[in-house]
Amino acid sequence: MFGGLSHLKVYLAPGYTDMRKAINGLSILVDDLDLDPFSGHLFVFCNRKQTMLKILYWEVNGFCLWQKRLEKEHFTWPKSITQIKEIDHRSLTWLLDGLPIHQPRAHRSLKYRITS
């Protein structure tokens, strides 16, 4: 879905968001978080019932808004309502699949600079 965007950051907006907000309202929220809505990074918002997510991002010449609404169940949205949280694309996939963003059994990401 967002496969070609692996170099971009993913930010979860703290707390819950009024899902009546569209591109303009959500981009203002991103700006209020001292982040650049034109950066191309993904900004994820969740409603109070945790049944809907919206993802806002800038792509070349305009904003894109992606939405997912669950008919049953709910998303496992982080409890922190004080600060924005940065996650990786793997964690975003887990979130969209209904899993917690920190999987205790997942393999850790490794980064090397030298090969032997």
N, CA, C and O atoms as CSV, one atom per row, in Angstrom:
chain,resi,resn,atom,element,x,y,z
A,1,MET,N,N,0.825,-1.191,0.000
A,1,MET,CA,C,0.000,0.000,0.000
A,1,MET,C,C,0.864,1.247,0.000
A,1,MET,O,O,0.743,2.083,-0.896
A,2,PHE,N,N,1.745,1.387,1.002
A,2,PHE,CA,C,2.666,2.514,1.048
A,2,PHE,C,C,4.088,2.004,0.826
A,2,PHE,O,O,5.039,2.562,1.375
A,3,GLY,N,N,4.238,0.955,0.033
A,3,GLY,CA,C,5.505,0.265,-0.141
A,3,GLY,C,C,6.633,1.132,-0.662
A,3,GLY,O,O,7.768,0.980,-0.209
A,4,GLY,N,N,6.371,2.031,-1.591
A,4,GLY,CA,C,7.417,2.858,-2.152
A,4,GLY,C,C,7.831,4.004,-1.261
A,4,GLY,O,O,8.682,4.809,-1.640
A,5,LEU,N,N,7.246,4.091,-0.087
A,5,LEU,CA,C,7.505,5.211,0.804
A,5,LEU,C,C,8.329,4.801,2.018
A,5,LEU,O,O,8.263,5.460,3.056
A,6,SER,N,N,9.102,3.727,1.906
A,6,SER,CA,C,9.807,3.193,3.070
A,6,SER,C,C,10.843,4.156,3.639
A,6,SER,O,O,11.238,4.010,4.796
A,7,HIS,N,N,11.293,5.135,2.857
A,7,HIS,CA,C,12.266,6.096,3.363
A,7,HIS,C,C,11.602,7.226,4.162
A,7,HIS,O,O,12.294,8.033,4.782
A,8,LEU,N,N,10.286,7.285,4.148
A,8,LEU,CA,C,9.565,8.332,4.859
A,8,LEU,C,C,9.258,7.915,6.293
A,8,LEU,O,O,9.204,6.728,6.612
A,9,LYS,N,N,9.061,8.899,7.138
A,9,LYS,CA,C,8.728,8.640,8.532
A,9,LYS,C,C,7.214,8.516,8.680
A,9,LYS,O,O,6.451,9.035,7.864
A,10,VAL,N,N,6.796,7.822,9.730
A,10,VAL,CA,C,5.378,7.662,10.043
A,10,VAL,C,C,5.164,8.236,11.437
A,10,VAL,O,O,5.828,7.829,12.390
A,11,TYR,N,N,4.238,9.181,11.553
A,11,TYR,CA,C,3.949,9.816,12.836
A,11,TYR,C,C,2.512,9.522,13.242
A,11,TYR,O,O,1.589,9.682,12.443
A,12,LEU,N,N,2.323,9.089,14.497
A,12,LEU,CA,C,0.986,8.916,15.049
A,12,LEU,C,C,0.644,10.173,15.832
A,12,LEU,O,O,1.382,10.565,16.736
A,13,ALA,N,N,-0.470,10.805,15.489
A,13,ALA,CA,C,-0.902,11.997,16.215
A,13,ALA,C,C,-1.387,11.578,17.597
A,13,ALA,O,O,-2.092,10.577,17.719
A,14,PRO,N,N,-1.025,12.321,18.640
A,14,PRO,CA,C,-1.417,11.928,19.995
A,14,PRO,C,C,-2.925,12.058,20.219
A,14,PRO,O,O,-3.594,12.894,19.612
A,15,GLY,N,N,-3.432,11.212,21.101
A,15,GLY,CA,C,-4.849,11.280,21.459
A,15,GLY,C,C,-5.760,10.875,20.318
A,15,GLY,O,O,-5.406,10.058,19.467
A,16,TYR,N,N,-6.938,11.466,20.323
A,16,TYR,CA,C,-7.949,11.120,19.331
A,16,TYR,C,C,-8.299,12.348,18.512
A,16,TYR,O,O,-8.216,13.475,19.000
A,17,THR,N,N,-8.687,12.128,17.271
A,17,THR,CA,C,-8.961,13.200,16.322
A,17,THR,C,C,-10.407,13.122,15.859
A,17,THR,O,O,-10.955,12.037,15.666
A,18,ASP,N,N,-11.013,14.286,15.686
A,18,ASP,CA,C,-12.357,14.383,15.122
A,18,ASP,C,C,-12.269,13.997,13.648
A,18,ASP,O,O,-11.651,14.711,12.858
A,19,MET,N,N,-12.874,12.889,13.275
A,19,MET,CA,C,-12.745,12.376,11.911
A,19,MET,C,C,-13.594,13.140,10.900
A,19,MET,O,O,-13.618,12.784,9.722
A,20,ARG,N,N,-14.287,14.179,11.341
A,20,ARG,CA,C,-14.958,15.050,10.373
A,20,ARG,C,C,-13.946,15.940,9.673
A,20,ARG,O,O,-14.248,16.550,8.648
A,21,LYS,N,N,-12.741,16.012,10.231
A,21,LYS,CA,C,-11.680,16.818,9.617
A,21,LYS,C,C,-11.215,16.148,8.328
A,21,LYS,O,O,-11.074,14.928,8.249
A,22,ALA,N,N,-10.986,16.972,7.340
A,22,ALA,CA,C,-10.472,16.480,6.053
A,22,ALA,C,C,-9.043,16.999,5.879
A,22,ALA,O,O,-8.356,17.255,6.869
A,23,ILE,N,N,-8.602,17.151,4.670
A,23,ILE,CA,C,-7.210,17.517,4.395
A,23,ILE,C,C,-6.811,18.827,5.076
A,23,ILE,O,O,-5.776,18.881,5.740
A,24,ASN,N,N,-7.605,19.870,4.924
A,24,ASN,CA,C,-7.234,21.163,5.501
A,24,ASN,C,C,-7.125,21.092,7.020
A,24,ASN,O,O,-6.139,21.556,7.591
A,25,GLY,N,N,-8.119,20.520,7.673
A,25,GLY,CA,C,-8.111,20.436,9.132
A,25,GLY,C,C,-6.978,19.575,9.661
A,25,GLY,O,O,-6.345,19.924,10.658
A,26,LEU,N,N,-6.716,18.454,9.003
A,26,LEU,CA,C,-5.642,17.569,9.445
A,26,LEU,C,C,-4.269,18.187,9.207
A,26,LEU,O,O,-3.367,18.019,10.028
A,27,SER,N,N,-4.098,18.900,8.094
A,27,SER,CA,C,-2.803,19.538,7.842
A,27,SER,C,C,-2.533,20.639,8.865
A,27,SER,O,O,-1.378,20.871,9.223
A,28,ILE,N,N,-3.563,21.313,9.336
A,28,ILE,CA,C,-3.401,22.304,10.403
A,28,ILE,C,C,-2.981,21.616,11.699
A,28,ILE,O,O,-2.141,22.140,12.430
A,29,LEU,N,N,-3.562,20.435,11.995
A,29,LEU,CA,C,-3.156,19.684,13.187
A,29,LEU,C,C,-1.682,19.284,13.107
A,29,LEU,O,O,-0.964,19.356,14.104
A,30,VAL,N,N,-1.234,18.868,11.933
A,30,VAL,CA,C,0.183,18.507,11.753
A,30,VAL,C,C,1.053,19.727,12.011
A,30,VAL,O,O,2.074,19.626,12.691
A,31,ASP,N,N,0.667,20.861,11.485
A,31,ASP,CA,C,1.412,22.103,11.692
A,31,ASP,C,C,1.434,22.472,13.175
A,31,ASP,O,O,2.453,22.948,13.675
A,32,ASP,N,N,0.330,22.260,13.880
A,32,ASP,CA,C,0.262,22.535,15.321
A,32,ASP,C,C,1.198,21.635,16.121
A,32,ASP,O,O,1.599,21.994,17.229
A,33,LEU,N,N,1.552,20.477,15.580
A,33,LEU,CA,C,2.478,19.553,16.242
A,33,LEU,C,C,3.935,19.902,15.927
A,33,LEU,O,O,4.843,19.130,16.237
A,34,ASP,N,N,4.153,21.064,15.312
A,34,ASP,CA,C,5.491,21.531,14.915
A,34,ASP,C,C,6.161,20.596,13.911
A,34,ASP,O,O,7.378,20.410,13.936
A,35,LEU,N,N,5.356,20.012,13.034
A,35,LEU,CA,C,5.870,19.173,11.955
A,35,LEU,C,C,5.460,19.804,10.633
A,35,LEU,O,O,4.540,20.621,10.582
A,36,ASP,N,N,6.148,19.420,9.569
A,36,ASP,CA,C,5.899,19.985,8.254
A,36,ASP,C,C,4.941,19.092,7.471
A,36,ASP,O,O,5.324,17.993,7.070
A,37,PRO,N,N,3.709,19.533,7.243
A,37,PRO,CA,C,2.766,18.695,6.494
A,37,PRO,C,C,3.180,18.475,5.042
A,37,PRO,O,O,2.670,17.561,4.395
A,38,PHE,N,N,4.096,19.293,4.514
A,38,PHE,CA,C,4.557,19.171,3.129
A,38,PHE,C,C,5.795,18.286,2.996
A,38,PHE,O,O,6.363,18.191,1.908
A,39,SER,N,N,6.221,17.642,4.072
A,39,SER,CA,C,7.441,16.831,4.067
A,39,SER,C,C,7.288,15.532,3.292
A,39,SER,O,O,8.290,14.948,2.878
A,40,GLY,N,N,6.073,15.068,3.087
A,40,GLY,CA,C,5.841,13.787,2.436
A,40,GLY,C,C,5.736,12.645,3.428
A,40,GLY,O,O,5.378,11.529,3.051
A,41,HIS,N,N,6.043,12.908,4.696
A,41,HIS,CA,C,5.921,11.869,5.715
A,41,HIS,C,C,4.447,11.540,5.948
A,41,HIS,O,O,3.564,12.326,5.605
A,42,LEU,N,N,4.195,10.377,6.530
A,42,LEU,CA,C,2.823,9.928,6.787
A,42,LEU,C,C,2.404,10.376,8.184
A,42,LEU,O,O,3.139,10.178,9.152
A,43,PHE,N,N,1.227,10.977,8.286
A,43,PHE,CA,C,0.671,11.422,9.559
A,43,PHE,C,C,-0.631,10.655,9.791
A,43,PHE,O,O,-1.573,10.754,9.004
A,44,VAL,N,N,-0.667,9.892,10.882
A,44,VAL,CA,C,-1.784,8.985,11.140
A,44,VAL,C,C,-2.625,9.533,12.283
A,44,VAL,O,O,-2.094,9.949,13.312
A,45,PHE,N,N,-3.941,9.532,12.095
A,45,PHE,CA,C,-4.900,10.032,13.081
A,45,PHE,C,C,-5.926,8.940,13.364
A,45,PHE,O,O,-6.237,8.131,12.490
A,46,CYS,N,N,-6.452,8.920,14.592
A,46,CYS,CA,C,-7.426,7.901,14.992
A,46,CYS,C,C,-8.604,8.566,15.697
A,46,CYS,O,O,-8.436,9.576,16.381
A,47,ASN,N,N,-9.802,7.991,15.527
A,47,ASN,CA,C,-10.968,8.533,16.220
A,47,ASN,C,C,-11.071,7.970,17.639
A,47,ASN,O,O,-10.343,7.046,18.004
A,48,ARG,N,N,-11.977,8.534,18.430
A,48,ARG,CA,C,-12.123,8.154,19.842
A,48,ARG,C,C,-12.509,6.685,20.016
A,48,ARG,O,O,-12.035,6.028,20.943
A,49,LYS,N,N,-13.361,6.167,19.138
A,49,LYS,CA,C,-13.786,4.763,19.244
A,49,LYS,C,C,-12.729,3.786,18.756
A,49,LYS,O,O,-12.878,2.574,18.912
A,50,GLN,N,N,-11.665,4.310,18.169
A,50,GLN,CA,C,-10.563,3.518,17.621
A,50,GLN,C,C,-11.021,2.570,16.513
A,50,GLN,O,O,-10.507,1.460,16.377
A,51,THR,N,N,-11.991,3.025,15.728
A,51,THR,CA,C,-12.497,2.229,14.614
A,51,THR,C,C,-12.127,2.824,13.262
A,51,THR,O,O,-12.401,2.226,12.222
A,52,MET,N,N,-11.501,4.010,13.276
A,52,MET,CA,C,-11.172,4.673,12.023
A,52,MET,C,C,-9.794,5.323,12.106
A,52,MET,O,O,-9.439,5.948,13.106
A,53,LEU,N,N,-9.029,5.158,11.031
A,53,LEU,CA,C,-7.737,5.826,10.891
A,53,LEU,C,C,-7.758,6.663,9.623
A,53,LEU,O,O,-8.371,6.284,8.625
A,54,LYS,N,N,-7.082,7.806,9.671
A,54,LYS,CA,C,-6.833,8.601,8.475
A,54,LYS,C,C,-5.336,8.838,8.394
A,54,LYS,O,O,-4.684,9.119,9.399
A,55,ILE,N,N,-4.801,8.722,7.190
A,55,ILE,CA,C,-3.383,8.956,6.953
A,55,ILE,C,C,-3.269,10.073,5.927
A,55,ILE,O,O,-3.794,9.980,4.818
A,56,LEU,N,N,-2.572,11.132,6.325
A,56,LEU,CA,C,-2.377,12.302,5.481
A,56,LEU,C,C,-0.919,12.364,5.051
A,56,LEU,O,O,-0.020,12.158,5.867
A,57,TYR,N,N,-0.680,12.647,3.777
A,57,TYR,CA,C,0.688,12.864,3.303
A,57,TYR,C,C,0.680,13.715,2.042
A,57,TYR,O,O,-0.303,13.758,1.302
A,58,TRP,N,N,1.799,14.389,1.818
A,58,TRP,CA,C,1.992,15.223,0.629
A,58,TRP,C,C,2.694,14.393,-0.428
A,58,TRP,O,O,3.685,13.723,-0.140
A,59,GLU,N,N,2.182,14.435,-1.653
A,59,GLU,CA,C,2.808,13.684,-2.743
A,59,GLU,C,C,2.961,14.593,-3.963
A,59,GLU,O,O,1.980,14.882,-4.648
A,60,VAL,N,N,4.145,15.028,-4.226
A,60,VAL,CA,C,4.571,15.833,-5.371
A,60,VAL,C,C,3.822,17.163,-5.511
A,60,VAL,O,O,4.432,18.222,-5.359
A,61,ASN,N,N,2.534,17.134,-5.792
A,61,ASN,CA,C,1.819,18.373,-6.071
A,61,ASN,C,C,0.482,18.494,-5.343
A,61,ASN,O,O,-0.359,19.310,-5.719
A,62,GLY,N,N,0.287,17.688,-4.310
A,62,GLY,CA,C,-0.961,17.785,-3.562
A,62,GLY,C,C,-1.015,16.804,-2.407
A,62,GLY,O,O,-0.213,15.873,-2.323
A,63,PHE,N,N,-1.970,17.028,-1.520
A,63,PHE,CA,C,-2.156,16.145,-0.375
A,63,PHE,C,C,-2.934,14.898,-0.775
A,63,PHE,O,O,-3.792,14.933,-1.657
A,64,CYS,N,N,-2.607,13.793,-0.101
A,64,CYS,CA,C,-3.362,12.551,-0.242
A,64,CYS,C,C,-3.934,12.223,1.128
A,64,CYS,O,O,-3.279,12.418,2.152
A,65,LEU,N,N,-5.146,11.728,1.132
A,65,LEU,CA,C,-5.796,11.339,2.379
A,65,LEU,C,C,-6.315,9.923,2.216
A,65,LEU,O,O,-7.137,9.644,1.343
A,66,TRP,N,N,-5.825,9.033,3.069
A,66,TRP,CA,C,-6.204,7.622,3.044
A,66,TRP,C,C,-6.995,7.349,4.314
A,66,TRP,O,O,-6.635,7.844,5.383
A,67,GLN,N,N,-8.054,6.579,4.216
A,67,GLN,CA,C,-8.913,6.294,5.375
A,67,GLN,C,C,-9.228,4.812,5.442
A,67,GLN,O,O,-9.461,4.161,4.423
A,68,LYS,N,N,-9.229,4.285,6.674
A,68,LYS,CA,C,-9.669,2.912,6.888
A,68,LYS,C,C,-10.638,2.910,8.059
A,68,LYS,O,O,-10.341,3.439,9.130
A,69,ARG,N,N,-11.816,2.301,7.838
A,69,ARG,CA,C,-12.822,2.186,8.888
A,69,ARG,C,C,-13.106,0.715,9.124
A,69,ARG,O,O,-13.381,-0.035,8.187
A,70,LEU,N,N,-13.035,0.312,10.377
A,70,LEU,CA,C,-13.334,-1.073,10.739
A,70,LEU,C,C,-14.817,-1.205,11.030
A,70,LEU,O,O,-15.397,-0.356,11.707
A,71,GLU,N,N,-15.425,-2.249,10.532
A,71,GLU,CA,C,-16.839,-2.502,10.797
A,71,GLU,C,C,-17.034,-3.210,12.133
A,71,GLU,O,O,-18.060,-3.037,12.791
A,72,LYS,N,N,-16.047,-4.004,12.527
A,72,LYS,CA,C,-16.033,-4.676,13.824
A,72,LYS,C,C,-14.620,-4.553,14.356
A,72,LYS,O,O,-13.693,-4.275,13.595
A,73,GLU,N,N,-14.444,-4.755,15.640
A,73,GLU,CA,C,-13.115,-4.647,16.273
A,73,GLU,C,C,-12.684,-3.187,16.373
A,73,GLU,O,O,-13.464,-2.276,16.094
A,74,HIS,N,N,-11.436,-2.978,16.773
A,74,HIS,CA,C,-10.876,-1.632,16.872
A,74,HIS,C,C,-9.355,-1.691,16.732
A,74,HIS,O,O,-8.740,-2.746,16.888
A,75,PHE,N,N,-8.769,-0.542,16.437
A,75,PHE,CA,C,-7.321,-0.436,16.316
A,75,PHE,C,C,-6.705,-0.352,17.708
A,75,PHE,O,O,-7.347,0.128,18.643
A,76,THR,N,N,-5.472,-0.812,17.852
A,76,THR,CA,C,-4.763,-0.697,19.123
A,76,THR,C,C,-3.943,0.593,19.086
A,76,THR,O,O,-2.752,0.579,18.774
A,77,TRP,N,N,-4.595,1.694,19.406
A,77,TRP,CA,C,-3.986,3.016,19.358
A,77,TRP,C,C,-3.214,3.268,20.649
A,77,TRP,O,O,-3.699,2.920,21.726
A,78,PRO,N,N,-2.019,3.867,20.568
A,78,PRO,CA,C,-1.225,4.129,21.779
A,78,PRO,C,C,-1.985,4.998,22.790
A,78,PRO,O,O,-2.762,5.875,22.410
A,79,LYS,N,N,-1.754,4.745,24.054
A,79,LYS,CA,C,-2.467,5.454,25.121
A,79,LYS,C,C,-1.958,6.872,25.324
A,79,LYS,O,O,-2.703,7.726,25.805
A,80,SER,N,N,-0.699,7.145,24.968
A,80,SER,CA,C,-0.110,8.461,25.211
A,80,SER,C,C,-0.872,9.542,24.452
A,80,SER,O,O,-1.072,9.442,23.242
A,81,ILE,N,N,-1.292,10.571,25.173
A,81,ILE,CA,C,-2.002,11.676,24.524
A,81,ILE,C,C,-1.186,12.965,24.592
A,81,ILE,O,O,-1.694,14.033,24.249
A,82,THR,N,N,0.066,12.881,25.026
A,82,THR,CA,C,0.845,14.091,25.231
A,82,THR,C,C,1.802,14.419,24.098
A,82,THR,O,O,2.047,15.598,23.839
A,83,GLN,N,N,2.350,13.431,23.417
A,83,GLN,CA,C,3.329,13.735,22.380
A,83,GLN,C,C,3.155,12.836,21.167
A,83,GLN,O,O,2.644,11.719,21.261
A,84,ILE,N,N,3.587,13.346,20.044
A,84,ILE,CA,C,3.505,12.576,18.805
A,84,ILE,C,C,4.489,11.420,18.871
A,84,ILE,O,O,5.550,11.530,19.485
A,85,LYS,N,N,4.136,10.327,18.244
A,85,LYS,CA,C,4.957,9.125,18.291
A,85,LYS,C,C,5.399,8.762,16.881
A,85,LYS,O,O,4.580,8.693,15.965
A,86,GLU,N,N,6.691,8.532,16.712
A,86,GLU,CA,C,7.211,8.111,15.415
A,86,GLU,C,C,7.348,6.600,15.416
A,86,GLU,O,O,7.900,6.019,16.351
A,87,ILE,N,N,6.842,5.960,14.358
A,87,ILE,CA,C,6.942,4.509,14.227
A,87,ILE,C,C,7.516,4.175,12.858
A,87,ILE,O,O,7.636,5.049,11.999
A,88,ASP,N,N,7.870,2.919,12.656
A,88,ASP,CA,C,8.375,2.508,11.342
A,88,ASP,C,C,7.231,1.923,10.511
A,88,ASP,O,O,6.116,1.747,11.003
A,89,HIS,N,N,7.525,1.629,9.252
A,89,HIS,CA,C,6.483,1.131,8.340
A,89,HIS,C,C,5.971,-0.242,8.747
A,89,HIS,O,O,4.802,-0.562,8.531
A,90,ARG,N,N,6.830,-1.041,9.327
A,90,ARG,CA,C,6.409,-2.367,9.803
A,90,ARG,C,C,5.367,-2.219,10.914
A,90,ARG,O,O,4.374,-2.947,10.946
A,91,SER,N,N,5.602,-1.270,11.823
A,91,SER,CA,C,4.643,-1.020,12.903
A,91,SER,C,C,3.326,-0.474,12.364
A,91,SER,O,O,2.261,-0.783,12.898
A,92,LEU,N,N,3.394,0.345,11.300
A,92,LEU,CA,C,2.168,0.845,10.679
A,92,LEU,C,C,1.362,-0.313,10.107
A,92,LEU,O,O,0.139,-0.339,10.248
A,93,THR,N,N,2.017,-1.261,9.470
A,93,THR,CA,C,1.329,-2.437,8.935
A,93,THR,C,C,0.663,-3.224,10.054
A,93,THR,O,O,-0.472,-3.679,9.912
A,94,TRP,N,N,1.377,-3.384,11.175
A,94,TRP,CA,C,0.781,-4.078,12.322
A,94,TRP,C,C,-0.447,-3.331,12.824
A,94,TRP,O,O,-1.475,-3.944,13.111
A,95,LEU,N,N,-0.343,-2.011,12.930
A,95,LEU,CA,C,-1.467,-1.201,13.395
A,95,LEU,C,C,-2.673,-1.392,12.481
A,95,LEU,O,O,-3.792,-1.586,12.956
A,96,LEU,N,N,-2.445,-1.337,11.171
A,96,LEU,CA,C,-3.550,-1.504,10.224
A,96,LEU,C,C,-4.145,-2.908,10.277
A,96,LEU,O,O,-5.318,-3.099,9.956
A,97,ASP,N,N,-3.342,-3.887,10.679
A,97,ASP,CA,C,-3.822,-5.265,10.818
A,97,ASP,C,C,-4.463,-5.535,12.173
A,97,ASP,O,O,-4.917,-6.650,12.428
A,98,GLY,N,N,-4.506,-4.524,13.051
A,98,GLY,CA,C,-5.144,-4.685,14.347
A,98,GLY,C,C,-4.219,-5.166,15.448
A,98,GLY,O,O,-4.685,-5.567,16.515
A,99,LEU,N,N,-2.924,-5.132,15.211
A,99,LEU,CA,C,-1.960,-5.599,16.201
A,99,LEU,C,C,-1.331,-4.414,16.921
A,99,LEU,O,O,-1.324,-3.305,16.386
A,100,PRO,N,N,-0.799,-4.630,18.133
A,100,PRO,CA,C,-0.055,-3.559,18.814
A,100,PRO,C,C,1.171,-3.172,17.986
A,100,PRO,O,O,1.749,-4.009,17.293
A,101,ILE,N,N,1.562,-1.903,18.063
A,101,ILE,CA,C,2.670,-1.437,17.231
A,101,ILE,C,C,4.022,-1.963,17.700
A,101,ILE,O,O,4.997,-1.897,16.951
A,102,HIS,N,N,4.100,-2.479,18.911
A,102,HIS,CA,C,5.341,-3.084,19.407
A,102,HIS,C,C,5.088,-4.564,19.624
A,102,HIS,O,O,4.462,-4.958,20.608
A,103,GLN,N,N,5.575,-5.377,18.708
A,103,GLN,CA,C,5.408,-6.815,18.791
A,103,GLN,C,C,6.593,-7.410,19.541
A,103,GLN,O,O,7.729,-7.288,19.082
A,104,PRO,N,N,6.358,-8.048,20.679
A,104,PRO,CA,C,7.468,-8.579,21.464
A,104,PRO,C,C,8.238,-9.700,20.761
A,104,PRO,O,O,9.410,-9.919,21.065
A,105,ARG,N,N,7.614,-10.397,19.846
A,105,ARG,CA,C,8.271,-11.527,19.191
A,105,ARG,C,C,8.839,-11.181,17.822
A,105,ARG,O,O,9.393,-12.049,17.148
A,106,ALA,N,N,8.711,-9.946,17.408
A,106,ALA,CA,C,9.224,-9.555,16.093
A,106,ALA,C,C,10.744,-9.445,16.127
A,106,ALA,O,O,11.337,-9.141,17.162
A,107,HIS,N,N,11.350,-9.695,14.994
A,107,HIS,CA,C,12.802,-9.523,14.890
A,107,HIS,C,C,13.132,-8.039,14.921
A,107,HIS,O,O,12.429,-7.226,14.320
A,108,ARG,N,N,14.182,-7.695,15.610
A,108,ARG,CA,C,14.627,-6.308,15.676
A,108,ARG,C,C,15.264,-5.905,14.349
A,108,ARG,O,O,15.830,-6.734,13.636
A,109,SER,N,N,15.159,-4.625,14.035
A,109,SER,CA,C,15.838,-4.095,12.845
A,109,SER,C,C,17.318,-3.947,13.164
A,109,SER,O,O,17.689,-3.437,14.221
A,110,LEU,N,N,18.149,-4.393,12.251
A,110,LEU,CA,C,19.601,-4.278,12.413
A,110,LEU,C,C,20.146,-3.347,11.356
A,110,LEU,O,O,19.687,-3.349,10.213
A,111,LYS,N,N,21.132,-2.547,11.742
A,111,LYS,CA,C,21.750,-1.623,10.791
A,111,LYS,C,C,23.253,-1.771,10.937
A,111,LYS,O,O,23.815,-1.527,12.005
A,112,TYR,N,N,23.899,-2.175,9.845
A,112,TYR,CA,C,25.349,-2.337,9.819
A,112,TYR,C,C,25.940,-1.333,8.845
A,112,TYR,O,O,25.280,-0.890,7.905
A,113,ARG,N,N,27.202,-0.982,9.091
A,113,ARG,CA,C,27.908,-0.096,8.178
A,113,ARG,C,C,29.090,-0.783,7.512
A,113,ARG,O,O,29.626,-0.280,6.524
A,114,ILE,N,N,29.502,-1.929,8.046
A,114,ILE,CA,C,30.656,-2.644,7.492
A,114,ILE,C,C,30.281,-4.106,7.308
A,114,ILE,O,O,29.653,-4.706,8.180
A,115,THR,N,N,30.665,-4.679,6.176
A,115,THR,CA,C,30.467,-6.101,5.961
A,115,THR,C,C,31.817,-6.799,6.071
A,115,THR,O,O,32.862,-6.195,5.831
A,116,SER,N,N,31.781,-8.060,6.430
A,116,SER,CA,C,33.058,-8.770,6.528
A,116,SER,C,C,33.167,-9.855,5.497
A,116,SER,O,O,34.180,-10.551,5.439
